Amino acid sequence: MRPVANYSMSVVPPDALGLHRKVEAAIADWLTAKGIIDLERPERFNLRDGRTAELQRRQFRTGAGELLEMSLTEPTDAGIFQTYLVAGRRDAAVGVSCSLRAGTLSGEVVPTRFEVRCPAVLRAIIELQDGWTYGASPLRTSPLRLTDSDGARQFVELAWSKERALPIVAISEDHGVFLHPGIDRALALDLAGLATVVVLESTASWELTRTRGKAWSCFGGAVRVFWPDLHSSTDPYRHPLWTPRRLLENVVDSADAAERIRRQLRRLVFSQSALSVREPALFSALRRSVRDDELAASRDAASRVQDAGNTIEAQLQVIVALYEEIDRKDDRIEELEQDLADLRAQNANLQESIRRWSEPASDEVPPEDEIPPATVEDAVLLAMDKYDDTLRFGGDVNAGIRSLAPDAGPPDKILRYLGKLSDLTVLLRSGKVGRNTLDWLAGQGVSASRESETIRNSKSEMQRRIWDDGTGQGRQFELHLKPVEATHPDKCVRIYFEYDRASCVTVIGWVGRHP
């Protein structure tokens, strides 16, 4: 079967035996909730929903600790699904690993897609004790909320730590609002054990941009994955970013957008865990201890055999030598089995990657192909560069930008609005607009209007709307875009424009506060 996700966690608690018993109880509660009655007699049984599942369970106790291994195989609409769970205690440490595997009922080579979620038992285990980690990454089932500049510094320390082993999924707030209410808590539960979900409050988001640069930013309601080992990564695009605008494309509402990105992030993070997550090191030592105990038992049995002369001693020496050889071969078999599991996982995930490339996923949204502007100034500078043949910016635009809060708009929306003006310019050149300019902009999702009759009839008001047209001449502007309606003056952005028929470009006279 194809590995879908791997989990691994360990902790050194104040009471290792007590915690291990709680872990066993959590596993038992999970199995009981599914419908199994007798945990001591693994067998096929009917789940509460009517499906027939199979449970295999083994438990070992040694002088060094104890080990519980179990696998639960369940049928699904797409095939079969297996949860292989191991819990162990050795000396003062407790470890848990889990492998989720999927396959077809009779081994057919056909593409399958399973919607996998974090097993409830793993979340329950994480919540039993503080301090569970994978590598140097602490595990949690709730989002980590970071605020102000101290929060930004904490995020940088966490994200750029060389020891970090798990990805971070950052969710930024836009003035206290997420893409959808509760998405932070939902993602923390979805990705418990495999990623750290961090909420960046607005101030922390902007401080992150200031300290690390806009290439590493995550603000304005965006969602971003920061993979480990940032120090060796020079390409920010390896760490995908989704803006709210991108996330809301082609969905009914924000609830659909939140559900879609949750599914996508589960698939993304789970598939990577299947390739890289390894079980706790203490399990190998426990299995070796089990084999040592079996060898000692065999020695005891051989020593009790009654026979003449030195025959018993000779038999004992042969048995000991055989077990030592078996022990060495077991170690090698374990290494080869791990290598084989790695190769199988890589092959299965490569096949899945090929399938996903050949079958476009209609339910997934691509990340941004460029880092969105972090400030109003960034947005305007990008527009000047991208649309230099269709837009001409006047000399008063810089003063207008300085009148706004850096995050007004927000900046990526300002860039998008300017891009629509560029598109409009191309159509106006060809005479293909075919309708009123404002109607065309409205059809593109752009809020635009002409000054009211009251304003146009006021000489003083219209005098305030004369700005440089990019040639050193003053021009009066009436048409304007409204990226945001805000009560605070430094957030209320207005973009004044007019198409210049002589030069066939759209002149941008003002990007700033409402006059």
Sequence and secondary structure as in RCSB ss.txt:
>XXXX:A:sequence
MRPVANYSMSVVPPDALGLHRKVEAAIADWLTAKGIIDLERPERFNLRDGRTAELQRRQFRTGAGELLEMSLTEP
TDAGIFQTYLVAGRRDAAVGVSCSLRAGTLSGEVVPTRFEVRCPAVLRAIIELQDGWTYGASPLRTSPLRLTDSD
GARQFVELAWSKERALPIVAISEDHGVFLHPGIDRALALDLAGLATVVVLESTASWELTRTRGKAWSCFGGAVRV
FWPDLHSSTDPYRHPLWTPRRLLENVVDSADAAERIRRQLRRLVFSQSALSVREPALFSALRRSVRDDELAASRD
AASRVQDAGNTIEAQLQVIVALYEEIDRKDDRIEELEQDLADLRAQNANLQESIRRWSEPASDEVPPEDEIPPAT
VEDAVLLAMDKYDDTLRFGGDVNAGIRSLAPDAGPPDKILRYLGKLSDLTVLLRSGKVGRNTLDWLAGQGVSASR
ESETIRNSKSEMQRRIWDDGTGQGRQFELHLKPVEATHPDKCVRIYFEYDRASCVTVIGWVGRHP
>XXXX:A:secstr
 EEEEEEEEEE  S HHHHHHHHHHHHHHHHHHHT   TTS  EEE TTS EEEEEEEEEE SSEEEEEEEEEEE
ETTEEEEEEEEEEEETTEEEEEEEEEEE TT             HHHHHHHTTSTT EETTEE  SS EEE HHH
HHHHHHHHHT TT  S EEEEE BTTB SSTTHHHHHHHHTTTT EEEEE HHHHHHHHHHH GGG   TT EEE
E S GGG   GGGS EE HHHHTTTSSSHHHHHHHHHHHHHHHHHHHHHHH    THHHHHHHHHHHHHHHHHHH
HHHT   STTHHHHHHHHHHHHHHHHHHHHHHHHHHHHHHHHHHHHHHHHHHHHHHHHS  TT     SS   SS
HHHHHHHHHHHTTTTEEE TTHHHHHHTS TT S HHHHHHHHHHHHHHHHHHHHT   S HHHHHHHTT  EEE
  HHHHT HHHHHTTEEE SSS EEE  EEE S   SSGGG EEEEEEEETTTTEEEEEEEEE  
